[in-house]
Amino acid sequence: MVFLILFSSGCTPRQEPISETDAIETVEGFFEALDVENTDPDLMDQYVTSDFIIYEAGKKMNKDEFLDLVEGSPLLKTDWQLSDFRVSTDHNSAHVSLLNDGSFMVEQDSIRMNLKLQWLESAHLVKEDGHLKIRFYFSDNIGSTSEVID
């Protein structure tokens, strides 16, 4: 009997912990999906779970509500510089915190502006259908500047 237990536990495939690189790449992919140059409307689904929630701009939103917010903004150009990653992982989940410096060009009422925003952000990631995805994202704006473009 002991032999059977040892044999069966030895045959169980070992689950590797999630790597820090995979967690960071998933967060970076989330921002690729948000980029105004992204032409794939389904790309976001590769990076977020079906029950994804984000806390952004003082509101709790699901994926569709968040995408409506993003798509409703007058963005012409997007650029995010993600840094200061701190990652904790185990076999089934990961937590990532980071600093996000965003630069945006917007046009509203024929006025173009460059906006620079800074956020302190945090993401909880889980494995879903064998892929690492973001289940919860928290974003807190910690700074902003703007200038009109001639």
C-alpha positions in Angstrom: 0.0 0.0 0.0 2.8 2.4 0.9 4.5 1.6 -2.4 1.2 2.5 -4.3 0.9 5.8 -2.5 4.6 6.7 -3.2 4.3 5.6 -6.8 1.1 7.6 -7.5 2.5 10.7 -5.9 5.7 10.3 -7.9 3.7 10.1 -11.1 1.7 13.3 -10.4 3.1 16.0 -12.6 4.8 18.8 -10.7 3.2 22.1 -11.2 5.8 24.8 -11.7 5.3 28.1 -9.9 4.4 31.1 -12.1 7.5 33.0 -13.1 8.0 36.7 -12.4 8.6 37.1 -16.2 5.2 35.6 -17.1 3.4 37.8 -14.6 5.2 41.0 -15.9 4.6 40.0 -19.6 0.8 39.5 -18.8 0.6 43.0 -17.4 2.5 44.4 -20.3 0.2 42.5 -22.7 -2.8 44.2 -21.0 -1.4 47.6 -22.0 -0.7 46.4 -25.5 -4.4 45.5 -25.7 -5.3 49.1 -24.6 -3.0 50.8 -27.1 -4.8 52.9 -29.6 -2.8 51.1 -32.3 -4.3 47.8 -31.4 -6.6 46.6 -34.1 -7.6 43.3 -32.5 -10.8 43.8 -30.5 -10.4 40.4 -28.8 -6.8 40.9 -27.6 -7.9 42.0 -24.1 -9.5 38.6 -23.6 -6.0 37.0 -23.7 -4.9 39.0 -20.7 -8.0 39.2 -18.4 -10.2 36.6 -16.8 -13.9 36.3 -17.6 -14.7 37.9 -14.2 -12.1 40.7 -14.5 -12.6 43.8 -12.3 -10.7 47.0 -12.4 -10.7 49.9 -10.0 -9.9 53.0 -12.2 -10.8 56.7 -12.0 -12.5 56.1 -8.7 -14.9 53.5 -10.1 -15.1 49.7 -9.9 -15.7 48.4 -13.5 -15.9 45.1 -15.3 -14.0 44.6 -18.6 -16.8 46.0 -20.8 -17.4 49.1 -18.6 -13.6 49.7 -18.6 -13.3 49.4 -22.4 -16.3 51.7 -22.8 -14.4 54.3 -20.7 -11.2 53.9 -22.7 -12.9 53.9 -26.1 -14.9 57.0 -25.2 -11.8 59.0 -24.5 -10.3 61.2 -27.3 -7.0 59.4 -27.4 -4.8 59.8 -30.5 -1.6 58.3 -29.1 -0.9 56.1 -26.0 2.4 55.2 -24.4 3.0 53.5 -21.1 6.3 53.2 -19.3 5.9 50.4 -16.7 8.6 50.2 -14.0 9.4 49.3 -10.4 7.8 45.9 -10.7 7.4 43.9 -7.5 6.2 40.4 -8.1 5.0 37.6 -5.7 4.1 34.3 -7.2 3.0 30.8 -6.3 1.7 27.9 -8.4 -1.7 29.3 -9.2 -1.5 33.1 -8.8 0.6 36.2 -8.8 0.5 39.7 -7.4 2.3 42.5 -9.3 2.7 46.1 -8.2 4.2 48.7 -10.4 4.7 52.3 -11.3 3.0 53.4 -14.6 4.0 56.6 -16.4 1.6 57.2 -19.2 1.9 59.7 -22.0 -1.1 60.5 -24.2 -2.0 62.8 -27.0 -5.7 63.7 -27.0 -7.8 66.0 -29.1 -11.0 67.6 -27.9 -12.9 70.5 -29.5 -10.0 70.9 -32.0 -7.5 71.3 -29.2 -4.6 68.8 -29.0 -2.9 68.2 -25.7 -0.2 66.1 -24.3 -1.1 64.5 -21.0 1.4 62.8 -18.7 -0.2 60.8 -15.9 1.5 58.6 -13.2 -0.2 55.8 -11.4 0.7 53.4 -8.7 -0.9 50.1 -9.8 -1.5 46.6 -8.6 -2.7 43.4 -10.3 -3.9 40.0 -9.1 -3.3 37.3 -11.7 -4.6 33.7 -11.8 -4.3 30.8 -14.1 -7.4 30.4 -16.3 -7.6 27.7 -18.9 -3.9 27.2 -18.6 -3.0 30.9 -19.2 -2.0 33.5 -16.7 -4.6 36.3 -16.7 -5.5 39.4 -14.7 -8.5 39.0 -12.4 -8.2 42.3 -10.5 -6.4 45.5 -11.4 -6.1 48.6 -9.1 -4.9 51.9 -10.4 -4.4 55.0 -8.3 -3.5 58.3 -10.1 -0.5 59.9 -8.2 0.4 62.7 -10.6 -0.5 64.5 -13.8 0.6 67.3 -16.1 -0.7 68.6 -19.4 0.3 71.0 -22.2 -1.5 72.3 -25.2 0.1 71.4 -28.6 0.3 74.2 -31.1 
